[in-house]
Amino acid sequence: MNWGDSRLSDRFWSKVVPEPNSGCWLWVGSIKNNGYAQVTFKCEVEYAHRLAYSALVGKIEDSLQIDHLCKVKCCVNPIHLEVVSQQENLRRAAAWTYQTEKLYCPRGHAYEGKNLYTNPNRPGRACRACHATKSLARYYKRKYEQNLVTQ
């Protein structure tokens, strides 16, 4: 999938900015109130991500929806999009909302400030304190195992 692909017009690509860190192709044109990118194509207003997917990947059945795997509503990169049923799209949205509304990790650390880690490609939150503890435990386990081998 190449950014700037000739299957979409230059007018379309003039409203897309590739974001190098996440790989998102951010739409800088018109955005609907719900946060999704929109474009006028053949005198009809369409979602820009559906147009990009249709042109660069293939037809989308009318009964299916597009799930933004990156969770960035204005992203039009087809690699970040997946065609799913409405039921699956709603299930994923509910799981994402549940994960992002949690206030504490399972060990009771607050998900705030420097202790909160989020990955834009996955739902949920991570606790830096717990991650550091696990990393330290792995380090000492390897050290211990190495000492057993060398003795």
C-alpha positions in Angstrom: 0.0 0.0 0.0 1.7 3.2 -1.1 0.8 6.6 0.1 -0.1 8.7 -2.9 -1.4 5.7 -4.9 -2.8 6.8 -8.3 -6.1 4.9 -7.7 -7.2 7.9 -5.7 -7.1 11.5 -7.1 -4.5 14.1 -6.3 -7.3 16.1 -4.6 -7.8 13.2 -2.2 -4.1 12.9 -1.4 -3.8 16.7 -0.9 -5.9 16.2 2.2 -3.8 13.3 3.7 -0.7 13.7 5.8 1.3 10.5 6.7 2.2 10.4 10.4 5.6 8.7 10.6 5.4 7.3 14.2 2.1 5.5 14.1 1.8 4.9 10.3 -1.6 6.6 10.2 -2.6 8.6 7.2 -4.3 11.6 8.8 -7.1 13.3 7.0 -6.7 17.1 7.2 -9.8 17.8 5.1 -13.4 18.0 6.4 -14.2 16.1 9.6 -17.8 15.2 10.7 -19.0 15.9 14.2 -18.4 12.3 15.1 -14.7 12.7 14.3 -14.6 10.7 11.0 -13.1 12.1 7.9 -15.5 13.0 5.0 -15.0 13.7 1.4 -17.2 14.6 -1.5 -16.9 12.0 -4.3 -19.0 12.0 -7.4 -21.3 14.6 -5.9 -21.9 12.5 -2.8 -20.5 12.9 0.7 -18.7 9.7 1.8 -16.4 8.7 4.7 -12.8 9.2 3.5 -11.7 5.9 5.1 -14.3 3.9 3.3 -13.3 5.5 0.0 -9.6 4.8 0.6 -10.3 1.2 1.5 -12.6 0.6 -1.5 -10.1 2.1 -3.9 -6.9 0.5 -2.5 -8.1 -2.8 -1.1 -11.5 -3.8 -2.5 -15.3 -3.4 -2.3 -17.0 -3.1 1.1 -20.4 -4.8 1.4 -23.1 -2.3 2.4 -23.9 -4.3 5.5 -20.3 -4.2 6.8 -18.5 -1.5 8.6 -14.8 -0.4 8.9 -13.0 -0.8 12.2 -10.1 1.5 12.8 -7.5 -0.8 14.3 -5.4 2.2 15.2 -8.4 3.9 17.0 -7.7 7.1 15.1 -11.0 8.1 13.5 -9.4 10.5 10.9 -6.9 7.8 9.7 -7.4 6.7 6.1 -4.6 4.1 5.9 -6.1 0.9 4.6 -3.6 -1.2 6.6 -5.2 0.3 9.8 -8.7 -0.6 8.7 -10.6 -3.9 8.9 -14.0 -4.7 7.4 -16.2 -6.2 10.2 -19.9 -6.7 11.0 -21.7 -4.0 13.0 -21.9 -6.5 15.9 -18.2 -7.0 15.9 -17.5 -3.3 15.6 -19.7 -2.5 18.6 -18.1 -5.4 20.6 -14.6 -4.0 19.9 -15.7 -0.4 20.7 -17.2 -1.6 24.1 -14.0 -3.5 24.9 -11.9 -0.4 24.1 -14.1 1.9 26.2 -14.0 -0.5 29.1 -10.2 -0.7 29.0 -9.7 3.0 28.6 -12.0 3.9 31.5 -10.2 1.8 34.1 -8.6 4.0 36.8 -6.3 1.4 38.5 -4.2 -1.5 37.5 -4.9 -5.0 39.0 -2.3 -4.3 41.7 -3.9 -1.0 42.7 -1.5 1.5 41.0 -3.3 4.6 39.6 -3.4 4.9 35.8 -2.2 8.5 35.8 0.7 10.7 35.1 4.0 9.0 34.4 2.7 5.6 35.6 0.2 5.4 32.7 1.3 3.8 29.5 -0.9 3.5 26.5 -0.2 1.8 23.2 -2.2 3.5 20.3 -2.3 0.1 18.5 -4.0 -1.8 21.3 -6.8 -1.2 23.6 -6.1 -0.8 27.3 -3.7 0.7 29.6 -0.4 -0.5 31.1 1.1 0.3 34.5 4.7 1.4 34.4 5.3 0.4 38.0 4.1 -3.2 37.4 6.0 -3.4 34.1 9.2 -2.3 35.9 8.7 -4.9 38.6 8.2 -7.6 36.0 11.3 -6.6 34.1 13.4 -6.6 37.2 12.1 -10.0 38.2 13.0 -11.4 34.7 16.5 -9.8 34.9 17.2 -11.4 38.3 15.8 -14.7 37.1 18.1 -14.8 34.1 21.1 -13.8 36.3 20.3 -16.6 38.7 20.0 -19.1 35.9 23.2 -17.9 34.4 25.0 -18.3 37.7 23.7 -21.9 38.0 25.0 -22.8 34.6 28.5 -21.2 35.2 29.0 -22.9 38.6 
